[in-house]
Amino acid sequence: MKRQRSRGRVAAAVLAAMCAAAVLPGQAHAAGPGPYAFDPDAKNVQGATANVEASELDEGVAYRSTIRPGEKLYYRVTLDDVSAAYVSAVAVPGDSGPAAYGDGITLSLRETDDTRCDYRRANFGPGKYTRPIAAYVSRTVGEGRTTCQESGQYDVLVERESKETSDTGAWDLELRFLQEPQLKSGSAIPTDGPDNWPSASAKPLTGEQRKRSGGAGYSEATSLENGRWQDTVAPGQTRFYRVPVDWGQQIHATAGLSNSTSAEKDFVGSALTLSLDNPAQGHVSDATLSYSGGPASASLRPLPPVAYRNRFDSSAQVSAMRFAGWYYLSVSLSPKLKESYGSEPIPFELSVQVKNTAEESPYEGDAGVFGVTDQDREVARKGKSAREAARSGPMTVVAAAGIGTGSVLVLGLGVWTLLARRRATAAGYPAGGGHQPPQGW
Protein backbone atom coordinates (compact mmCIF):
# COMPACT_ATOMS: atom_id res chain seq x y z
CA MET A 1 0.00 0.00 0.00
CA LYS A 2 2.83 2.35 0.86
CA ARG A 3 4.51 1.60 -2.50
CA GLN A 4 1.27 2.35 -4.34
CA ARG A 5 0.97 5.72 -2.61
CA SER A 6 4.58 6.54 -3.55
CA ARG A 7 3.90 5.71 -7.18
CA GLY A 8 0.80 7.87 -7.06
CA ARG A 9 2.77 10.80 -5.69
CA VAL A 10 5.43 10.41 -8.39
CA ALA A 11 2.81 10.17 -11.14
CA ALA A 12 1.09 13.23 -9.77
CA ALA A 13 4.38 15.10 -9.73
CA VAL A 14 4.97 14.13 -13.38
CA LEU A 15 1.52 15.34 -14.38
CA ALA A 16 1.92 18.57 -12.43
CA ALA A 17 5.32 19.26 -14.00
CA MET A 18 4.00 18.67 -17.51
CA CYS A 19 0.90 20.74 -16.88
CA ALA A 20 3.05 23.56 -15.53
CA ALA A 21 5.19 23.38 -18.66
CA ALA A 22 2.07 23.52 -20.80
CA VAL A 23 1.09 26.90 -19.38
CA LEU A 24 4.36 28.72 -19.53
CA PRO A 25 4.01 32.49 -20.08
CA GLY A 26 2.91 33.28 -23.62
CA GLN A 27 1.36 29.86 -24.18
CA ALA A 28 -1.93 30.20 -22.33
CA HIS A 29 -4.79 30.86 -24.74
CA ALA A 30 -7.80 30.96 -22.47
CA ALA A 31 -6.61 34.04 -20.60
CA GLY A 32 -7.21 36.14 -23.72
CA PRO A 33 -4.78 37.98 -25.97
CA GLY A 34 -2.59 40.85 -24.94
CA PRO A 35 -0.17 42.37 -27.46
CA TYR A 36 0.12 40.83 -30.92
CA ALA A 37 1.20 37.19 -30.77
CA PHE A 38 3.91 36.53 -33.33
CA ASP A 39 4.44 33.05 -34.65
CA PRO A 40 6.61 31.53 -31.90
CA ASP A 41 8.68 29.77 -34.55
CA ALA A 42 9.42 33.00 -36.45
CA LYS A 43 13.05 33.66 -37.27
CA ASN A 44 14.55 37.11 -36.78
CA VAL A 45 15.67 38.80 -39.98
CA GLN A 46 17.01 42.31 -40.56
CA GLY A 47 15.88 44.31 -43.57
CA ALA A 48 18.58 45.85 -45.73
CA THR A 49 18.66 49.38 -47.08
CA ALA A 50 20.67 48.12 -50.08
CA ASN A 51 19.01 45.38 -52.11
CA VAL A 52 22.26 43.50 -52.77
CA GLU A 53 22.63 43.02 -49.01
CA ALA A 54 19.09 41.66 -48.50
CA SER A 55 18.59 38.49 -46.44
CA GLU A 56 16.77 35.65 -48.16
CA LEU A 57 13.37 34.40 -46.98
CA ASP A 58 12.75 30.66 -47.21
CA GLU A 59 9.41 29.35 -48.38
CA GLY A 60 6.91 28.43 -45.67
CA VAL A 61 8.95 30.00 -42.85
CA ALA A 62 7.70 32.86 -40.67
CA TYR A 63 10.09 35.77 -40.11
CA ARG A 64 10.12 38.71 -37.73
CA SER A 65 11.69 42.09 -38.48
CA THR A 66 11.26 45.80 -37.67
CA ILE A 67 10.80 49.01 -39.64
CA ARG A 68 11.01 52.67 -38.62
CA PRO A 69 9.17 55.70 -40.06
CA GLY A 70 10.28 56.47 -43.61
CA GLU A 71 12.43 53.35 -43.93
CA LYS A 72 12.65 51.29 -47.11
CA LEU A 73 13.85 47.78 -46.38
CA TYR A 74 14.76 44.97 -48.77
CA TYR A 75 14.40 41.22 -48.36
CA ARG A 76 14.95 38.58 -51.03
CA VAL A 77 13.20 35.43 -52.32
CA THR A 78 14.13 32.84 -54.94
CA LEU A 79 11.37 31.91 -57.40
CA ASP A 80 11.10 29.16 -59.99
CA ASP A 81 9.61 29.76 -63.43
CA VAL A 82 6.37 27.81 -62.97
CA SER A 83 4.86 28.66 -59.56
CA ALA A 84 2.64 31.52 -58.45
CA ALA A 85 4.34 33.09 -55.43
CA TYR A 86 3.17 35.25 -52.53
CA VAL A 87 4.99 37.33 -49.94
CA SER A 88 3.03 38.86 -47.07
CA ALA A 89 3.89 41.43 -44.44
CA VAL A 90 1.97 42.06 -41.24
CA ALA A 91 2.81 45.46 -39.75
CA VAL A 92 2.46 45.51 -35.97
CA PRO A 93 2.68 48.96 -34.30
CA GLY A 94 3.48 49.22 -30.62
CA ASP A 95 0.88 50.54 -28.20
CA SER A 96 -1.94 51.65 -30.49
CA GLY A 97 -0.39 55.10 -30.81
CA PRO A 98 -1.69 57.96 -32.97
CA ALA A 99 -2.02 57.48 -36.71
CA ALA A 100 -2.86 59.84 -39.54
CA TYR A 101 -5.00 58.95 -42.52
CA GLY A 102 -2.90 56.97 -44.97
CA ASP A 103 -0.28 55.82 -42.49
CA GLY A 104 0.81 52.26 -43.24
CA ILE A 105 3.15 50.19 -45.39
CA THR A 106 3.69 49.59 -49.10
CA LEU A 107 4.87 46.15 -50.13
CA SER A 108 6.33 45.42 -53.57
CA LEU A 109 7.92 42.49 -55.38
CA ARG A 110 10.66 43.43 -57.87
CA GLU A 111 13.21 41.93 -60.17
CA THR A 112 16.75 42.73 -59.07
CA ASP A 113 16.93 45.42 -61.81
CA ASP A 114 14.01 47.13 -59.99
CA THR A 115 11.32 46.09 -62.48
CA ARG A 116 8.16 45.98 -60.37
CA CYS A 117 6.14 42.77 -60.48
CA ASP A 118 3.40 43.74 -58.02
CA TYR A 119 2.70 46.13 -55.17
CA ARG A 120 0.05 46.62 -52.47
CA ARG A 121 -0.58 49.13 -49.70
CA ALA A 122 -2.01 48.55 -46.24
CA ASN A 123 -3.09 51.44 -44.03
CA PHE A 124 -5.26 52.19 -41.02
CA GLY A 125 -7.99 53.87 -43.02
CA PRO A 126 -10.33 56.45 -41.51
CA GLY A 127 -10.01 55.01 -38.01
CA LYS A 128 -6.72 56.85 -37.46
CA TYR A 129 -5.48 54.40 -34.85
CA THR A 130 -2.77 51.81 -35.18
CA ARG A 131 -3.48 48.09 -35.20
CA PRO A 132 -2.02 45.04 -37.00
CA ILE A 133 -2.49 45.41 -40.76
CA ALA A 134 -1.51 43.00 -43.54
CA ALA A 135 -0.63 43.19 -47.22
CA TYR A 136 0.70 40.72 -49.78
CA VAL A 137 2.24 40.78 -53.24
CA SER A 138 2.19 38.03 -55.85
CA ARG A 139 3.94 36.78 -58.97
CA THR A 140 1.84 34.92 -61.55
CA VAL A 141 3.45 32.93 -64.36
CA GLY A 142 2.02 32.92 -67.89
CA GLU A 143 -1.33 34.35 -68.99
CA GLY A 144 0.32 36.77 -71.43
CA ARG A 145 2.73 38.25 -68.91
CA THR A 146 6.18 39.32 -70.07
CA THR A 147 7.88 40.51 -66.85
CA CYS A 148 8.85 38.67 -63.67
CA GLN A 149 8.56 35.27 -65.37
CA GLU A 150 12.10 33.93 -65.05
CA SER A 151 13.46 31.80 -62.26
CA GLY A 152 15.94 33.45 -59.96
CA GLN A 153 16.18 35.99 -57.15
CA TYR A 154 13.60 38.73 -56.56
CA ASP A 155 13.54 41.66 -54.15
CA VAL A 156 10.79 42.27 -51.60
CA LEU A 157 10.63 45.95 -50.64
CA VAL A 158 8.74 47.12 -47.54
CA GLU A 159 8.23 50.89 -47.20
CA ARG A 160 6.69 52.61 -44.19
CA GLU A 161 4.75 55.86 -44.41
CA SER A 162 4.04 57.82 -41.22
CA LYS A 163 3.15 61.46 -40.83
CA GLU A 164 5.16 63.68 -38.47
CA THR A 165 2.32 63.66 -35.93
CA SER A 166 2.02 59.88 -35.99
CA ASP A 167 3.60 57.09 -34.00
CA THR A 168 7.38 57.47 -34.28
CA GLY A 169 8.32 54.13 -32.75
CA ALA A 170 9.56 51.13 -34.68
CA TRP A 171 6.93 48.72 -35.99
CA ASP A 172 7.42 44.99 -35.93
CA LEU A 173 6.93 43.01 -39.14
CA GLU A 174 5.87 39.41 -39.63
CA LEU A 175 6.90 38.14 -43.07
CA ARG A 176 5.99 35.00 -45.01
CA PHE A 177 6.81 33.60 -48.44
CA LEU A 178 4.55 30.96 -50.03
CA GLN A 179 4.30 29.28 -53.43
CA GLU A 180 1.05 28.00 -54.88
CA PRO A 181 0.73 24.33 -55.96
CA GLN A 182 0.69 23.42 -59.64
CA LEU A 183 -2.60 23.05 -61.47
CA LYS A 184 -3.73 19.65 -62.66
CA SER A 185 -2.45 18.89 -66.11
CA GLY A 186 -5.01 19.69 -68.77
CA SER A 187 -7.06 21.91 -66.44
CA ALA A 188 -9.29 24.32 -68.34
CA ILE A 189 -9.20 27.40 -66.10
CA PRO A 190 -10.85 30.60 -67.38
CA THR A 191 -8.38 33.44 -67.78
CA ASP A 192 -10.79 36.25 -67.01
CA GLY A 193 -12.62 37.30 -63.85
CA PRO A 194 -16.08 36.05 -62.90
CA ASP A 195 -18.98 37.36 -64.97
CA ASN A 196 -21.44 37.36 -62.08
CA TRP A 197 -21.91 35.86 -58.65
CA PRO A 198 -24.44 36.01 -55.76
CA SER A 199 -24.01 39.53 -54.40
CA ALA A 200 -26.96 39.66 -52.00
CA SER A 201 -26.27 40.12 -48.28
CA ALA A 202 -26.76 37.05 -46.14
CA LYS A 203 -29.84 36.80 -43.96
CA PRO A 204 -29.08 37.25 -40.24
CA LEU A 205 -28.47 34.04 -38.32
CA THR A 206 -30.96 33.13 -35.61
CA GLY A 207 -29.33 30.09 -33.99
CA GLU A 208 -27.87 29.74 -30.52
CA GLN A 209 -25.07 32.14 -29.63
CA ARG A 210 -21.91 30.45 -28.38
CA LYS A 211 -18.79 31.85 -26.69
CA ARG A 212 -15.38 31.53 -28.27
CA SER A 213 -12.33 33.61 -27.36
CA GLY A 214 -10.26 35.05 -30.22
CA GLY A 215 -6.48 34.88 -30.43
CA ALA A 216 -3.86 37.62 -30.43
CA GLY A 217 -2.36 36.99 -33.87
CA TYR A 218 -2.62 34.90 -37.03
CA SER A 219 -0.77 31.98 -35.44
CA GLU A 220 -3.24 32.01 -32.52
CA ALA A 221 -6.39 32.74 -34.53
CA THR A 222 -9.33 30.79 -33.10
CA SER A 223 -11.09 28.50 -35.58
CA LEU A 224 -14.77 29.09 -36.29
CA GLU A 225 -17.51 27.34 -38.21
CA ASN A 226 -20.89 28.77 -39.19
CA GLY A 227 -22.65 30.36 -36.25
CA ARG A 228 -23.05 33.28 -33.88
CA TRP A 229 -19.95 33.69 -31.72
CA GLN A 230 -19.70 35.86 -28.61
CA ASP A 231 -16.46 37.41 -27.37
CA THR A 232 -15.17 40.64 -25.83
CA VAL A 233 -12.67 43.20 -27.11
CA ALA A 234 -10.99 46.01 -25.19
CA PRO A 235 -10.13 49.46 -26.59
CA GLY A 236 -6.87 49.20 -28.55
CA GLN A 237 -7.14 45.42 -28.84
CA THR A 238 -7.48 43.11 -31.87
CA ARG A 239 -9.01 39.62 -31.80
CA PHE A 240 -8.13 37.06 -34.51
CA TYR A 241 -10.21 34.17 -35.87
CA ARG A 242 -10.02 31.88 -38.88
CA VAL A 243 -12.65 30.14 -40.98
CA PRO A 244 -12.14 27.29 -43.50
CA VAL A 245 -13.51 28.38 -46.90
CA ASP A 246 -13.27 25.80 -49.69
CA TRP A 247 -13.45 26.12 -53.46
CA GLY A 248 -16.83 27.41 -54.58
CA GLN A 249 -17.78 28.60 -51.10
CA GLN A 250 -18.77 32.14 -50.16
CA ILE A 251 -18.09 33.74 -46.77
CA HIS A 252 -20.26 36.34 -45.02
CA ALA A 253 -19.36 37.98 -41.69
CA THR A 254 -20.91 40.57 -39.38
CA ALA A 255 -19.60 42.06 -36.13
CA GLY A 256 -22.12 43.50 -33.70
CA LEU A 257 -20.83 45.58 -30.77
CA SER A 258 -22.90 45.54 -27.59
CA ASN A 259 -24.26 48.58 -25.81
CA SER A 260 -22.07 50.13 -23.11
CA THR A 261 -23.13 50.19 -19.46
CA SER A 262 -21.41 53.57 -19.11
CA ALA A 263 -23.58 56.64 -18.66
CA GLU A 264 -21.53 58.35 -21.39
CA LYS A 265 -22.91 58.33 -24.92
CA ASP A 266 -20.12 60.10 -26.80
CA PHE A 267 -19.77 59.50 -30.54
CA VAL A 268 -16.64 57.66 -31.73
CA GLY A 269 -16.18 57.33 -35.49
CA SER A 270 -14.73 54.10 -36.92
CA ALA A 271 -14.87 52.60 -33.44
CA LEU A 272 -14.65 48.99 -34.59
CA THR A 273 -13.01 47.49 -37.67
CA LEU A 274 -13.86 44.03 -39.00
CA SER A 275 -11.24 42.75 -41.46
CA LEU A 276 -10.90 39.70 -43.69
CA ASP A 277 -7.57 38.32 -44.98
CA ASN A 278 -6.99 35.33 -47.25
CA PRO A 279 -4.83 32.21 -46.60
CA ALA A 280 -1.70 34.03 -47.81
CA GLN A 281 -2.53 36.83 -45.35
CA GLY A 282 -3.48 39.13 -48.17
CA HIS A 283 -6.07 41.74 -47.25
CA VAL A 284 -9.49 41.11 -48.78
CA SER A 285 -12.00 43.52 -47.27
CA ASP A 286 -13.02 45.37 -44.13
CA ALA A 287 -15.99 47.13 -42.57
CA THR A 288 -16.20 49.74 -39.81
CA LEU A 289 -18.86 50.95 -37.42
CA SER A 290 -19.30 54.12 -35.38
CA TYR A 291 -20.31 53.94 -31.73
CA SER A 292 -22.40 56.09 -29.40
CA GLY A 293 -22.83 53.65 -26.52
CA GLY A 294 -25.71 51.74 -28.12
CA PRO A 295 -25.69 48.46 -30.11
CA ALA A 296 -24.04 48.82 -33.53
CA SER A 297 -22.99 46.40 -36.28
CA ALA A 298 -20.91 46.25 -39.45
CA SER A 299 -20.89 43.61 -42.21
CA LEU A 300 -18.36 42.76 -44.87
CA ARG A 301 -19.74 43.53 -48.30
CA PRO A 302 -20.71 40.36 -50.22
CA LEU A 303 -17.67 38.68 -51.76
CA PRO A 304 -17.56 36.13 -54.61
CA PRO A 305 -17.23 32.40 -53.99
CA VAL A 306 -13.63 31.17 -53.91
CA ALA A 307 -12.48 30.47 -57.47
CA TYR A 308 -9.14 30.29 -59.29
CA ARG A 309 -10.41 32.68 -61.96
CA ASN A 310 -11.01 35.44 -59.39
CA ARG A 311 -7.33 36.37 -59.61
CA PHE A 312 -7.90 37.78 -63.08
CA ASP A 313 -10.49 40.32 -61.90
CA SER A 314 -9.51 43.98 -61.74
CA SER A 315 -11.06 44.39 -58.27
CA ALA A 316 -8.58 43.75 -55.46
CA GLN A 317 -11.35 42.32 -53.27
CA VAL A 318 -12.50 39.84 -55.91
CA SER A 319 -8.92 38.95 -56.87
CA ALA A 320 -8.04 38.13 -53.26
CA MET A 321 -10.69 35.37 -53.17
CA ARG A 322 -8.44 33.26 -55.41
CA PHE A 323 -7.80 30.11 -53.39
CA ALA A 324 -9.28 27.93 -50.69
CA GLY A 325 -7.93 27.61 -47.16
CA TRP A 326 -8.18 29.33 -43.80
CA TYR A 327 -9.54 32.88 -44.14
CA TYR A 328 -8.73 35.20 -41.24
CA LEU A 329 -11.21 37.52 -39.53
CA SER A 330 -10.01 40.18 -37.10
CA VAL A 331 -11.96 42.56 -34.87
CA SER A 332 -10.20 45.74 -33.69
CA LEU A 333 -11.58 48.29 -31.23
CA SER A 334 -10.38 51.89 -31.29
CA PRO A 335 -8.38 53.04 -28.24
CA LYS A 336 -10.42 56.26 -28.37
CA LEU A 337 -13.26 54.46 -26.60
CA LYS A 338 -11.23 54.58 -23.37
CA GLU A 339 -11.91 58.30 -23.00
CA SER A 340 -15.68 57.89 -22.77
CA TYR A 341 -16.35 54.24 -22.06
CA GLY A 342 -13.37 53.11 -20.00
CA SER A 343 -10.79 50.43 -20.67
CA GLU A 344 -12.94 47.39 -19.85
CA PRO A 345 -13.64 44.95 -22.73
CA ILE A 346 -16.98 45.34 -24.51
CA PRO A 347 -18.96 42.25 -25.58
CA PHE A 348 -19.54 41.70 -29.29
CA GLU A 349 -20.99 39.05 -31.55
CA LEU A 350 -19.26 37.73 -34.66
CA SER A 351 -21.67 36.09 -37.07
CA VAL A 352 -20.09 33.79 -39.69
CA GLN A 353 -21.75 32.10 -42.64
CA VAL A 354 -19.96 29.98 -45.26
CA LYS A 355 -22.34 28.99 -48.03
CA ASN A 356 -22.35 26.50 -50.93
CA THR A 357 -21.07 22.95 -51.29
CA ALA A 358 -17.30 22.58 -51.60
CA GLU A 359 -15.96 22.00 -55.11
CA GLU A 360 -12.96 20.01 -56.30
CA SER A 361 -9.49 21.50 -55.92
CA PRO A 362 -7.80 22.52 -59.20
CA TYR A 363 -4.34 21.59 -57.89
CA GLU A 364 -2.22 18.56 -58.57
CA GLY A 365 -1.60 16.70 -55.32
CA ASP A 366 -1.58 18.21 -51.84
CA ALA A 367 -2.91 21.78 -51.74
CA GLY A 368 -1.14 22.63 -48.47
CA VAL A 369 -2.40 25.90 -46.97
CA PHE A 370 -4.42 26.52 -50.14
CA GLY A 371 -7.00 23.85 -49.41
CA VAL A 372 -9.52 22.67 -46.82
CA THR A 373 -9.51 19.16 -45.36
CA ASP A 374 -11.98 17.22 -43.24
CA GLN A 375 -9.53 17.70 -40.38
CA ASP A 376 -9.71 21.47 -40.87
CA ARG A 377 -13.49 21.34 -40.59
CA GLU A 378 -13.22 19.30 -37.41
CA VAL A 379 -10.72 21.80 -35.99
CA ALA A 380 -13.18 24.60 -36.78
CA ARG A 381 -15.97 22.70 -35.06
CA LYS A 382 -13.85 22.33 -31.91
CA GLY A 383 -12.61 25.93 -32.00
CA LYS A 384 -8.89 25.20 -31.94
CA SER A 385 -6.16 27.51 -33.15
CA ALA A 386 -3.51 26.23 -35.56
CA ARG A 387 -1.06 25.63 -32.73
CA GLU A 388 -3.65 23.91 -30.58
CA ALA A 389 -4.59 21.67 -33.49
CA ALA A 390 -0.92 20.77 -33.99
CA ARG A 391 -0.67 19.88 -30.30
CA SER A 392 -3.67 17.55 -30.39
CA GLY A 393 -1.78 14.61 -31.91
CA PRO A 394 0.17 11.81 -30.19
CA MET A 395 2.81 14.27 -28.94
CA THR A 396 0.27 16.60 -27.34
CA VAL A 397 2.05 16.93 -24.02
CA VAL A 398 5.46 17.49 -25.61
CA ALA A 399 4.18 20.15 -28.02
CA ALA A 400 2.00 21.87 -25.45
CA ALA A 401 4.84 22.24 -22.99
CA GLY A 402 6.29 25.16 -24.90
CA ILE A 403 9.79 23.99 -24.04
CA GLY A 404 12.38 22.06 -26.03
CA THR A 405 11.68 18.43 -26.87
CA GLY A 406 14.96 17.50 -25.28
CA SER A 407 13.90 19.02 -21.97
CA VAL A 408 10.66 17.06 -22.00
CA LEU A 409 12.46 13.82 -22.85
CA VAL A 410 14.92 14.42 -20.01
CA LEU A 411 12.02 15.03 -17.64
CA GLY A 412 10.21 11.89 -18.78
CA LEU A 413 13.39 9.79 -18.66
CA GLY A 414 14.19 10.97 -15.17
CA VAL A 415 10.72 10.14 -13.88
CA TRP A 416 10.75 6.74 -15.61
CA THR A 417 14.13 5.99 -14.00
CA LEU A 418 12.72 6.91 -10.59
CA LEU A 419 9.71 4.65 -11.07
CA ALA A 420 11.88 1.81 -12.37
CA ARG A 421 14.17 2.05 -9.37
CA ARG A 422 11.24 1.99 -6.96
CA ARG A 423 9.83 -1.10 -8.68
CA ALA A 424 13.22 -2.77 -8.76
CA THR A 425 13.83 -2.12 -5.07
CA ALA A 426 10.39 -3.41 -4.18
CA ALA A 427 10.99 -6.59 -6.21
CA GLY A 428 14.40 -7.18 -4.62
CA TYR A 429 16.47 -6.27 -7.71
CA PRO A 430 19.32 -3.77 -7.70
CA ALA A 431 18.25 -0.35 -8.91
CA GLY A 432 19.07 0.49 -12.54
CA GLY A 433 19.15 -3.16 -13.59
CA GLY A 434 17.98 -2.60 -17.19
CA HIS A 435 14.25 -3.10 -16.73
CA GLN A 436 11.74 -2.07 -19.43
CA PRO A 437 9.81 1.18 -18.92
CA PRO A 438 6.63 0.90 -16.86
CA GLN A 439 3.47 0.28 -18.90
CA GLY A 440 1.83 3.37 -20.21
CA TRP A 441 5.06 5.29 -20.89
Steps between C-alpha positions, in 0.01 A plus 500: 500500500783735586668425164176575316470837673861582406432417137190716512697793637766461230238476225328806637829687504559403135155621400540823695840569343368441149190707563715782635714482187188514286402838642827682485465877445390579146345158444171534685214566259199510727619808687440710188743684275719787603742652248529346154608136515771434244553152368717348775707324235574823310863566418650845549612669180634851442387700199770654284508853365701374200334226297825312434537452876146364551450183706318216328160375618438126477166369383250408771704657782375786718739791556503794738657838425457871581454821303521866602316803356611577145715188468522294182620149573591219261464125541555236233325185371593241238224407254473225241351560156176305546349585841278786611670657802383716790682708759304653787586757763308563820584840649465505878522845667580526868240632742218611271655845468370786284467452126416736217286411202710302255762385748609144425734293285554440129618156397646427156659207319774594251755350270854580610518769226208671682231396251184489711298179489226597746430739785235549770437751777357442846392789721283575801227668300266758651532356850829684555624255761771241467429128498646195320453537124598259222588519132633253244654506154495225239675375188290314242661301219357499147165643390665742256741648752845607384670619822597316818471160330854366532636287779748665730524754781242774559494793741225561755484868596311617810449877534346672801306825478429696819411864539701722736216498754470122494658221699878538472594166653624200307237259369549127506451302179394140451603373156409186306582360157274236341475332160175372355468133392496409132171463317387160381628424155244580234295722733277741310509808724335820372747784460259781577317605816154375595210631293254500789453350843247515789543852636205513740569546872451193714192475718576545872561179692251409771663196662646465847780740589816331625812640669841468342805708591707644214878483479762774500650437156474291184685208659253503792185573299206305643324271252132559429226325308162643402324659794460792737810541716525717811824655624629823654750756372668781692586845360826474304473122471466269197347151507588244229292211364519271199237326290551215248363609160524242221482532123162629388405619848401854594568660839283760675590664833345759731631649825248644743629708793293496818364804678719655770394506865672838535283807545705671227362498147779677312535440126813316381546467124645177357486350848522139385664350192415154367762372254534195277833362371558201273716188565813682379417780746405730218241761592158437347249741651398685814203676656479761776234621739456817704399482865291715733457256788212309340502172301665536158605258225708485183502236224753415234362577157403183308804332346511245215533127562860377508615430144834482318373739233440776757868593478443641153241754618598866516345541847748436781223357719385252236858411404588418861235224509725289276564185702352282770635468853475672836364855466581732790252732671620766743305738723676818618362755746620860494700615805296822487216320677703512823432872537123459523433135571798387706758232433285196582430256212166539322302191393442445129355235274673368189259336259658270238334331205679288238262401223499251210628145464877463469634442149800301381847649538669602172846407631712197432562314825502651848367857510677585827374827650298562183242233573248382759501149646253306712745548786482877451122487528527296818750750642254780421221310672712463815624860491872427506773731379765372259745440783241328715406276209867410450525411869200267491689206348695220672764746625246733660678533832841556341372766259282672757784537746645792309850383586759307301430137416828407659394652831176304497680176415746560784210561737319186386818290512580618849153417629503160327838425661359592841199274452717216370729524800207494741359191328839333492561565869156371589560182297841441659707591191785750501393842379582584137508135395383556140127450546249603230307825551182472706184438296336809369823692432 
